[in-house]
Amino acid sequence: MTNELWRWSAQDLAKAIRNREVSSREAVQSCLDRAQQVNPVFNPLTEIYADQALRAADAADAAVAAKQELGALHGVPVTIKANADLAGTATTNGVTAYRDLVASENNPAVDNWIKAGAVVIGRSNVPAFSWRWFTDNDLHGRTLNPFDAARTPGGSSGGAAVAAALGIGPLAHGSDQGGSIRYPAYACGVAGLRPSQGRVPGYNASQLSERPVASQLAATQGPLGRTVADLRLGLAAMSAGDSRDPWWAPAPLDQRRPGESRRVALFRGAAGFKADPAVDDALQRSAAWLEDAGYIVEEAEPPRFGEAAELWLSVLMNEASGSMGREIERAGDAAIQRAYRSMLAHAPRLDKDGFVNAMAMRTSILREWGLFFDRYPVLLMPVSFDLPFRVDQDQLGEDAMADMLRAQSPLVSTAILGLPGLSVPVGMADGVPVGVQLAAARFREDLCLAAGEAVEARAAWSVLDRLTV
């Protein structure tokens, strides 16, 4: 089956390469061949580094033959999002004006994967500035959802999700400031992990200035893949410390202890936040699967949920209305400019005291969520209250944007609090994948992953078996 190594998981490839059952060159070539077949149709990758990747694969195979110490991802093909620095390549972030912004060094998360032995085969597409829940830009074009081209593949890590779904590498790098890992995973039928803020180090030497503080507190990098086990592997490799990120914390990856509570809060919605029937069905099925796995599931609403979602919009858009907003107007394409203006119309204007008070309120809300997690260590909730949006729904004006913001509140509320969240696919609805989100307290990705594996095992979902390409 070496001609179908693109179907293999990262775990299986890493083991087989280590044991010399297959070569890294075979695995990389298989994924490159798959990219040649499907990338012209779906456009998940903006750049494909075939020659460079095959040289790296040969070096990986030589290291195996020499019995050198091997990293967890040794020889495994991966993709890197176009908004993260990869030395010697342009960090375009989907912006035409940045097409020649060549990075001089790797982003720490990218560095960590490469140090773990991963072979980078290409760059994944994003919307301009990695800002929208859609993946389209004037520089690289539109990425299509492989299940339904009329639906978004998600954003901003839409290229990463589509690449993983189609078999162009078992692991894809992504980033998440408001659902940008979890939402594309949801839309494309793969798994995606947003780690806690501070878990995975991040820094782009190519950036023009430091990100503002609320963005620093909300933004993380993490893996997308076809199995939760691969996310576990990708997270472990990605999360090694790096002095370039002062927010990084040396938290253990697995903090589970015998006898730890197995209570799960099921959040199906609240006043003003109604889930699509298919989303609600996915939640209830997942709750039953968790109970079958030995969890105790109770319906409960996390504290100040609506306030947390509003806080994300308020602080991030007030930050963005400064230099970021000016850069969007200067260098952004028409789609990001329209989406940005529609989103800004719903954000209250804050003066200095208002912004300071809003950031203080973040601590209050996070404290209450911490107490909530003391009672319910795992929160089962929607990824989005809606099925994946129609393409360019954010181009339809302020009313459409208001509906989208309500739908995405499970994504943005957890992001502004810096919490981990795992998107797990569980089936299909209306011709597109549907999934659920598992959240937990800061640095408790272990709880999300364990519950996610229980859901995954019972859902028996395989994205490659569902796709016809």
Number of C-alpha atoms within 10 A of each C-alpha: 8 14 12 14 21 27 24 18 19 29 20 14 25 26 17 16 22 24 12 13 11 18 24 31 23 20 28 28 22 22 28 24 17 20 25 13 13 18 21 10 12 19 23 35 28 20 18 18 12 17 10 13 24 22 13 22 28 17 16 25 21 14 16 20 12 9 10 10 8 16 16 20 27 27 36 32 33 29 29 27 29 31 27 28 30 24 17 12 18 21 24 26 27 29 23 16 13 14 15 11 16 16 20 15 16 21 23 25 27 27 22 23 27 21 18 21 23 30 27 27 29 27 28 30 36 37 33 29 21 27 21 24 29 34 31 30 24 15 19 24 16 21 30 26 28 25 23 18 13 14 22 28 37 33 32 36 38 37 37 38 38 34 34 29 30 27 25 32 33 30 32 32 30 33 27 25 27 31 33 31 35 36 31 32 35 31 31 32 34 30 34 36 34 34 30 28 26 26 29 27 26 30 20 21 17 19 14 7 9 11 14 13 12 20 20 17 19 23 23 28 28 25 27 35 31 31 25 28 19 21 25 20 16 29 26 18 23 26 25 20 20 19 11 14 16 12 16 19 18 12 13 12 15 12 12 13 7 5 6 9 15 18 20 26 24 23 19 21 19 12 6 9 16 15 19 17 13 18 23 20 16 22 25 18 17 27 23 16 19 23 17 13 15 12 18 16 19 15 13 17 16 20 16 15 19 17 14 24 23 20 23 27 22 22 24 20 24 20 19 19 16 10 12 16 18 12 13 20 16 11 16 23 20 15 18 24 18 18 21 23 16 20 21 21 14 17 17 15 14 16 10 8 9 14 16 12 12 17 17 11 15 19 12 13 18 21 14 15 22 18 14 20 20 14 14 24 21 26 28 30 30 29 30 29 25 20 22 26 19 14 20 17 17 26 17 12 15 18 12 14 22 15 13 19 19 19 24 21 26 27 28 27 24 27 29 28 25 25 25 25 32 30 33 32 30 26 19 16 15 10 9 19 23 30 32 28 27 26 30 27 26 20 22 23 29 17 23 25 23 16 26 26 17 19 26 21 14 16 18 11 21 17 22 16 9 14 12 9 10
